[in-house]
Amino acid sequence: MKLLKFLQIILLLLTAAALSGAKATLILKGKLYRHAGAVSRELKCGYYVSGKNYCIARGRENFIFRPERADFRSSNISVAGSFPARQIGGHLYLSAIDVNTILRPLFTPRQSIRRHGIRRIILDPGHGGVDRGAAGKSIIEKKLVLQIAKRCAAILTRCGYTCILTRRGDYSVPLNQRTAFANRSKGDLFVSLHCNASTDRRAAGIETYCLTPAGASSTNQKKLSNTAFKGNAFDGNNFLLAFEMQRSMLLRTKGHDRGVRRGRFAVLRNLNMPGILLEMGFVSNAAEEKKLADPAYQEQIARAIAVGIISYHRRIYNCR
């Protein structure tokens, strides 16, 4: 206990030193940026510099930033920010959008996210019918995601949740109807299930998407958009759900981390609940396709999805 208090004092002193002579906020290229040290103090976190890394940390959570990069790391999970961190006069500045939609939900969920009932889970198996989705040598995405959705629904039901699928067979459901169905069903969480494919056969790994905040660009696009969709009302919840899902998937599948990312997917835009889109692996990668075809691995994924949802549930009701 004495050692912990000593370390806390040291971190506070380092934070105060880091703030010395620095502006708390800056406008860079028309966007508001905040001094990382001031942010850490506000979030009651430690702040320190280690080599080229700037770190904000508290308890088991830590965020690592590098100047001029928008890809951060938290607890060994890659997180795609909206804008690069900037180094000005030896001080690090973070985009206010990233502070509000990533750091606050993670470190101060009580003040930053909506606490809401979590009873009805909407699982959305992607594609269906004439839309096969991605295809490997032995796997068709539309079939695989439905199998995993049904496995996951069975697990969640045993855990006391009501689980609803946007489709239960091999038929087409338009994207806007998936969202409308989720809203009409009064869902509390929405998880869209997909598999990836690439012309690069080496591409592999797991990635989880949440809706891009208004005023930012999506991870795979450079174009900024100030459009705010219904789903952006849950920006903090969306990120926390995506983060807990990515952490659970990596822990239980040992897959390659492609990170928590941002995208304006049609199924996420107009949700009346927090929602994410999960890419569970690459069917174009021979090793991953072989794993995805294994029923035992499918069960692992289903359990990982269920645990990700339960972990999010616990986080928002055990807020610090």
Secondary structure, DSSP 8 states (H G I E B T S, - for coil): -HHHHHHHHHHHHHHHHHHTT--SEEEETTEEEEEHHHHHHHTT-EEEEETTEEEEEETTEEEEE-TT--EEEETTEEEE-SS--EEETTEEEEEHHHIIIIIHHHH-HHHHS------EEEEEE--BTTB---B-SS-BHHHHHHHHHHHHHHHHHHTT-EEEES-SSS----HHHHHHHHHHTT-SEEEEEEEE--SSTT---EEEEEE--TTB--TT----B----GGGGGHHHHHHHHHHHHHHHHHHH---EEEEEEE--HHHHT-SS-EEEEEEEETTSHHHHHHHT-HHHHHHHHHHHHHHHHHHHHHHHS--
